[in-house]
Amino acid sequence: MILLLVLTGVFGLAMTQGGDIPAVAFSAGLTRPLNLTHSETVNFDRIFTNIGSGYDSNSGRFRCPQSGIYVFQFHALSKQDKTVWLQLYHNYHYVVSVYGHTANDYSAGGNSVAIHISKGDEVYVMAVDSKNGAKTYMYGATDEVYCTFSGYLISPVFEEYPVVG
């Protein structure tokens, strides 16, 4: 078991005990209802944790502070009798989706993925444009957080680049 201590390491990253592995993790939730009709980034506004300061609650995007293998998870609940259709992107490239619709009831969906990303890359959740099928209605309230976006580093990758010249 690795005990995480919030210690400032090289480049301002939190480090695990012993200081050898950078710790990066974030989790954020939605505290208000959202009605999304275009391809819009979902701004999860309540930050539960943000070790490594990669998640930006103003933009809804995670900017990778350390190259490596990351796990990302996102979950959503639609308003009653509405649809939720979201997609996870890595640097403008589609990765995975969530879709849910139930007549006369709420609908939930979630997905997760492990991917390699490099320092400076961005990962974010976007609504699917309603021209492609359905508007997205996400349920949220300050005392009821059902929609979340989380990610964490499971293995750093120290990238090397050949010296040319």
C-alpha positions in Angstrom: 0.0 0.0 0.0 1.3 3.4 -0.9 0.6 6.2 1.5 0.2 9.5 -0.2 1.7 12.5 1.5 1.2 16.0 0.1 4.8 17.1 -0.2 6.0 19.5 -2.8 8.4 17.7 -5.1 10.2 18.7 -8.3 8.0 20.9 -10.5 5.5 21.5 -7.7 4.0 18.0 -7.9 2.9 16.1 -4.8 5.0 13.1 -4.2 4.4 9.7 -2.6 6.1 8.8 0.6 9.8 8.4 -0.2 9.5 11.1 -2.9 10.1 8.8 -5.9 6.7 8.7 -7.6 4.8 11.9 -8.4 1.2 11.9 -7.1 -1.5 13.2 -9.4 -5.2 12.9 -8.8 -8.3 15.0 -9.1 -12.0 14.5 -8.6 -14.8 17.1 -9.3 -18.5 17.1 -9.3 -21.4 19.1 -10.7 -23.5 21.2 -8.2 -26.1 22.7 -10.6 -28.3 21.4 -13.4 -26.9 21.8 -17.0 -28.8 21.9 -20.2 -26.3 21.4 -23.1 -27.4 21.7 -26.7 -24.0 22.1 -28.4 -20.6 20.4 -28.2 -19.7 22.1 -24.9 -17.1 21.2 -22.3 -18.7 20.2 -19.0 -17.4 22.4 -16.1 -17.5 20.3 -13.0 -17.4 23.0 -10.4 -17.0 21.3 -7.0 -13.4 20.1 -6.5 -13.1 17.2 -4.1 -9.4 16.8 -4.6 -6.8 18.2 -7.0 -3.3 16.8 -6.1 -0.8 18.1 -8.7 -3.2 21.0 -9.6 -4.0 19.5 -13.0 -7.8 20.1 -13.0 -9.0 23.6 -13.8 -12.6 24.2 -12.5 -12.9 27.3 -14.7 -12.5 25.4 -17.9 -13.5 21.9 -16.9 -10.2 20.5 -18.3 -7.4 18.4 -16.8 -4.0 19.5 -18.0 -1.5 16.7 -17.4 1.4 17.8 -15.1 3.3 14.5 -15.4 3.5 12.1 -18.4 2.2 8.6 -17.6 -0.7 6.1 -17.6 -3.8 7.6 -16.1 -7.3 6.3 -15.3 -10.2 8.6 -16.0 -13.8 8.1 -14.9 -16.9 10.1 -15.5 -20.5 9.6 -14.4 -23.7 11.4 -15.1 -27.4 11.5 -14.2 -30.0 12.9 -16.5 -33.0 15.0 -15.5 -36.3 13.0 -15.3 -37.4 11.9 -18.8 -34.4 13.6 -20.4 -31.2 12.3 -22.1 -27.5 12.5 -21.1 -24.9 11.9 -23.8 -21.3 12.8 -23.0 -17.9 12.0 -24.5 -14.4 12.0 -23.0 -11.7 13.7 -25.1 -7.9 13.6 -25.1 -6.5 16.6 -27.0 -9.5 16.9 -29.2 -9.6 13.2 -29.9 -12.6 11.1 -28.9 -11.9 8.4 -26.4 -15.2 7.0 -24.8 -18.9 7.9 -24.3 -21.7 7.8 -21.8 -25.4 7.7 -23.0 -28.5 7.3 -21.0 -32.3 7.9 -21.5 -35.3 6.4 -19.7 -38.8 7.5 -20.3 -40.5 9.0 -17.3 -37.5 8.5 -15.0 -33.9 9.5 -14.4 -31.1 7.9 -16.3 -27.5 7.3 -15.3 -24.4 6.3 -17.1 -20.7 6.1 -16.5 -17.4 5.0 -18.1 -13.7 4.7 -17.4 -10.5 4.3 -19.4 -6.8 3.9 -18.8 -4.7 5.9 -21.3 -1.2 7.2 -21.8 -1.0 10.9 -21.8 2.0 13.3 -22.0 2.8 16.4 -19.9 0.7 19.3 -21.2 -2.0 17.1 -22.8 -5.7 17.9 -21.9 -8.5 15.5 -21.0 -12.1 16.7 -20.7 -15.8 15.7 -20.9 -18.0 17.2 -23.6 -21.7 17.1 -24.4 -22.6 15.7 -27.8 -24.1 18.3 -30.1 -27.9 18.0 -30.2 -27.7 18.0 -34.1 -26.4 14.4 -33.6 -29.5 13.1 -31.8 -30.4 14.5 -28.4 -29.9 17.5 -26.0 -28.0 16.7 -22.8 -29.7 17.5 -19.5 -27.4 16.9 -16.5 -28.9 16.8 -13.0 -27.1 18.6 -10.2 -27.6 20.5 -7.0 -25.3 21.7 -4.2 -26.6 19.0 -1.8 -26.9 16.3 -4.5 -23.8 15.6 -6.6 -24.5 12.8 -9.1 -22.3 13.9 -12.0 -18.5 13.5 -11.5 -15.2 13.6 -13.4 -12.1 12.0 -11.9 -8.6 11.0 -12.9 -5.4 9.7 -11.4 -1.9 8.7 -12.3 -1.2 5.0 -12.0 2.3 4.9 -13.5 4.6 7.8 -14.5 6.3 7.5 -17.8 9.6 9.4 -18.0 9.8 10.2 -21.7 13.2 10.5 -23.4 13.8 12.4 -26.6 16.9 11.7 -28.7 19.5 14.4 -29.1 19.9 15.3 -32.7 22.9 17.1 -34.0 
